[in-house]
Amino acid sequence: PVDTAPVPEITVTLDNVGSDITDALEGAAISQQVIEITWRPYLSTDLNGPHMDPPITMTLTDVEADTMRVTGRARMLDAGNKSFPSITYTAQRFPGLAR
C-alpha cells in the first residue's frame, strides 16, 4: 500500500547570497539534477563536530531566488513509499531464477 502521510519538510532560507549560489542553482535547474542538502546540527556546548551521525540528507525543491535571498523546501526521503529491495529480480537479469 502507498503511504499517504505527508513527507516531513522544512523551509530553508539563505540571506545575502552571492552569485556563486545563484549560478549553481541555475545550473541545477537546467540539468534537472536533484539538489541535495545535508543538515549537520552542532551543540552550542560542543563545537568539535556535528552531533548527528549520519547527518540528515534532504532534497531541495520549490526554489525561489532574488538578489538578496534564496528560499526552498527541503524534504526528507520518502522511505515509506520506496520499494524494498530496490532491485527488481528478473529472469533476464538473473538467469538462475528461470527453470
Backbone as a ProteinNet text record, in pm:
[ID]
protein_1_A
[PRIMARY]
PVDTAPVPEITVTLDNVGSDITDALEGAAISQQVIEITWRPYLSTDLNGPHMDPPITMTLTDVEADTMRVTGRARMLDAGNKSFPSITYTAQRFPGLAR
[TERTIARY]
81.7	0	85.5	33.6	103.9	72	175.7	159.6	124.1	10.3	-33.6	-0.1	69.1	109	209.2	203.4	296.5	441.2	530.2	673.3	721.8	799.1	848.8	928.8	907	979.6	1004.3	1106	1137.7	1160.2	1147.7	1179.7	1320.5	1403.4	1542.1	1556.3	1611.7	1633	1777.2	1841.2	1977.1	1970.5	2010.6	2013	2150.2	2154.4	2278.6	2357.6	2289.8	2356.7	2437.3	2543.8	2626.5	2589.5	2654.8	2624.1	2667.3	2762.3	2806.3	2692.8	2610.8	2499.4	2390.2	2355.7	2251.1	2295.7	2423.4	2474.6	2463.3	2496.1	2486.6	2341.5	2248.8	2107.2	2055.2	2098.7	2058.3	2110.4	2234.3	2290.7	2214.3	2173.2	2095.7	1957.9	1897.1	1765	1771.8	1877.6	1894	1918.4	1999.3	2035.9	1928.8	1830.1	1725	1779.2	1897.4	1954.1	1886.7	1878.1	1822.3	1923.3	1875.2	1961.6	1947.6	2057.2	2055.4	2124	2066.2	2130.8	2150	2252.6	2284.1	2277.5	2205.5	2192.8	2279.6	2375.9	2466.6	2451.9	2366.8	2348.6	2468	2502.4	2608.2	2545.9	2602	2560.5	2641.2	2576.4	2649	2751.2	2732.9	2827	2943.2	2936.3	3044	3051.5	3141.7	3155.2	3264.3	3309	3414	3368.4	3241.3	3191	3040.8	2979.3	2833.8	2789.6	2668.8	2618.3	2505.1	2514.9	2421.3	2498.9	2510.3	2586.4	2503.3	2459.8	2488.4	2399.8	2444.2	2362.1	2239.7	2142.7	2020.3	2043.4	2010.4	2017.9	1875.7	1851.4	1718.3	1727.8	1615.8	1606.8	1543.7	1608.3	1561.3	1471.5	1351.8	1255.9	1194.8	1117.4	1043.9	1136	1248.4	1348.4	1310.4	1316.9	1295.2	1414.8	1462.2	1579.4	1556.5	1608.5	1614.6	1755.8	1776.7	1912.8	1966.3	1880	1924.9	1900.4	1816.5	1774.4	1740.2	1768.3	1725.7	1641.3	1524.5	1435.4	1392.6	1385.7	1340.1	1281.6	1220.7	1164.5	1251.9	1292	1375.5	1291	1288.4	1209.5	1301	1264.3	1337.9	1297.1	1377.2	1348.1	1214.6	1132.7	1003.6	1025.4	1083.7	1120.1	997.6	883.8	763.4	712.6	741.6	694.8	806.9	922.5	1034.7	1028.7	1047.6	1041.3	1161.2	1138	1245.7	1228.6	1327.9	1457.8	1443.6	1538.5	1527.7	1563.3	1611.6	1645.2	1524.5	1489	1383.9	1450.8	1416.6	1478	1399.9	1463.7	1401.7	1486.5	1422.8	1495.8	1599.1	1573.4	1669.5	1796.7	1781.3	1897.5	1962.3	1881.3	1930	1882.6	1957.8	1914.4	1888.7	1950.4	1929.1	1787.1	1708.9	1570.3	1479.6	1518.9	1435.9	1457.5	1349.3	1359.8	1327.2
-119.9	0	125.4	229.2	357	438	489.3	572.7	713.4	764.7	897.7	1005.4	970	1070.4	1166.4	1293.2	1389.8	1360.4	1387	1369.6	1490	1468.5	1582.2	1678.5	1807.4	1907.5	2031.5	2107.2	2233.8	2338	2464.3	2573.7	2620.9	2628.6	2671.7	2808.1	2904.9	3038.9	3080.1	3126.1	3180	3327.6	3412.4	3556.4	3599.1	3713.4	3772.6	3675.2	3609.4	3511.8	3582.3	3517.7	3570	3506.1	3551.5	3499.1	3353.6	3306.9	3167.8	3070.4	3102.9	3015.2	3021.6	3141.1	3152	3088.9	3100	3034.7	2882.5	2828.6	2683.7	2636.9	2714.4	2678.6	2683.5	2782.3	2789.5	2668.7	2630.3	2511.7	2385.5	2374.2	2257.6	2256	2372.5	2379.8	2338	2375.3	2338.8	2189.2	2131.9	1991.1	1896.5	1948.1	1866.4	1768.2	1794.9	1711.7	1743.7	1645.1	1664.4	1741.8	1841.7	1919.1	1860.5	1811.8	1756.3	1851.4	1864.7	1942	1849.7	1876	1794.9	1881.8	1834.6	1907.2	1838.6	1914.2	1864.4	1953.1	1915.7	2000.6	1993.2	2107.7	2118.5	2164.1	2119.5	2168.9	2292.7	2392.9	2515.4	2489	2381	2347.5	2262	2211	2126.9	2146.9	2233.1	2264.6	2182.5	2073.2	1989.8	1917.7	1892.1	1823.2	1810.7	1768.2	1753.1	1643.1	1657	1561.1	1476.7	1444	1351.4	1273.4	1142.9	1060.1	937.4	920.8	1004.6	1129.1	1233.5	1354.7	1329.7	1418	1405.8	1468	1393.5	1444.1	1464.1	1580.5	1614.7	1661	1657	1702.8	1841.2	1934.4	2072.6	2090.4	2146.7	2170.7	2308.9	2348.6	2476.2	2592.7	2601.7	2704.3	2835.9	2943.1	3078.2	3162.7	3246.7	3329.5	3471.1	3566.9	3705	3755.5	3883.9	3937.3	3925.6	3905.7	3902.3	3770.5	3682.7	3566.1	3448.8	3327.8	3203.9	3127.4	3082	3005.8	2879.1	2769.3	2643.8	2554.1	2445.6	2347.3	2223.3	2176.8	2057.1	1943.9	1833.9	1717.3	1599.2	1524.6	1402.3	1294.7	1190.8	1078.3	1016.4	990.3	926.1	775.3	730.1	589.2	498.4	550.6	468.3	421.9	496.2	459.4	410.6	383.4	333.2	180.5	122.1	-23.4	-86.9	-202.3	-276	-421.8	-490.8	-434.8	-349.8	-261.5	-168	-231.4	-352.6	-423.9	-507.8	-502.1	-588.5	-713.1	-826.6	-952.5	-1011.2	-1013.1	-1068.5	-1184.1	-1273.9	-1387.2	-1340.3	-1229.2	-1177.9	-1130.1	-1062.5	-1010.6	-1118.4	-1209.5	-1317.4	-1450.4	-1506.2	-1626.7	-1746.7	-1751.1	-1862.7	-1870.9	-1766.1	-1767.2	-1846.8	-1860.7	-1930.9	-2080.5	-2155.6	-2302	-2359.9
0	0	0	-59	-66	58.7	123	241.9	197	242.8	200.5	302.2	410	509.6	445.9	483.5	423.9	462.5	369.5	393.8	473.9	581.6	659.7	572.3	592.3	515	599.3	559.2	623.9	515	552.7	461.9	492.9	389.4	404	337.6	410.3	356.5	378.1	271.2	277.9	243	336.8	312.5	262	194.9	144.3	57.9	-35.4	-120.6	-229.1	-268.9	-376.4	-508.2	-612.5	-745.9	-760.9	-679.3	-690.7	-657.6	-558	-522.6	-629.2	-674.1	-776.4	-908.1	-941.9	-1063	-1051.3	-934.2	-912.9	-920.3	-865.3	-872.2	-1015.5	-1093.1	-1233.9	-1310.7	-1283.2	-1347.8	-1312.1	-1186	-1143.1	-1208.3	-1225	-1288.1	-1434.2	-1502.4	-1643.4	-1657.9	-1568.7	-1579.8	-1527.9	-1455.7	-1395	-1291.3	-1238.6	-1132.7	-1000	-913.5	-780.1	-696.3	-623.5	-534.3	-394.7	-339.6	-205	-109.4	9.8	115.3	235	312.4	429.5	553.6	654.1	780.4	883.9	935.8	1039.4	1163	1257.4	1375.6	1470.8	1527	1627.1	1758.1	1870.2	2001	2034.5	2090.8	2127.1	2236.9	2311.6	2419.5	2372.1	2248.5	2195.5	2044.5	2000.4	1858.3	1789.7	1853.3	1794.7	1668.6	1656.6	1539	1545.4	1435.2	1434.7	1531.1	1582.7	1680.5	1624.9	1497.8	1436.8	1331.8	1352.6	1260.6	1225.2	1105.8	990	988.7	919.5	910.2	822	833.5	754	616.4	512.2	375.4	324.9	265.8	215.9	71.2	2	-136	-137.6	-207.6	-214.3	-336.2	-313.8	-421.8	-405.5	-503.1	-499.3	-463.1	-531	-500.2	-566.9	-489.3	-541	-499.9	-591.7	-562.8	-612.5	-537.3	-583.3	-553.7	-562.1	-547.1	-405.4	-307.6	-168.7	-96.2	-151.2	-73.4	-163.8	-113.6	-178.1	-76.9	-119.8	-32.9	-105.8	-32.9	-91.2	15.7	-28.3	63.4	59.1	175.6	185.1	241.4	168.5	210	236	337.8	367.8	268	260.1	172.2	211.4	113.2	137.8	144.8	255.6	270.4	274.3	317.6	326	191.2	85.5	-48.2	-138.4	-82.4	-160.5	-162.5	-278.8	-288.2	-218.5	-159.4	-93.6	-127.3	-171.5	-209.1	-334.3	-354.8	-466.5	-600	-597.7	-720.9	-762.3	-889.4	-941.9	-997.6	-939.8	-980.2	-1097.1	-1214.2	-1334.3	-1385.1	-1461.2	-1518	-1619.7	-1684.9	-1782	-1712.1	-1601.1	-1528.9	-1441.8	-1389.4	-1303.7	-1361.9	-1458.7	-1530	-1438.9	-1323.1	-1231.2	-1178.2	-1195.3	-1149.9	-1243.2	-1370.4	-1469.8	-1457.9	-1472.8	-1468.4	-1602.4
[MASK]
+++++++++++++++++++++++++++++++++++++++++++++++++++++++++++++++++++++++++++++++++++++++++++++++++++

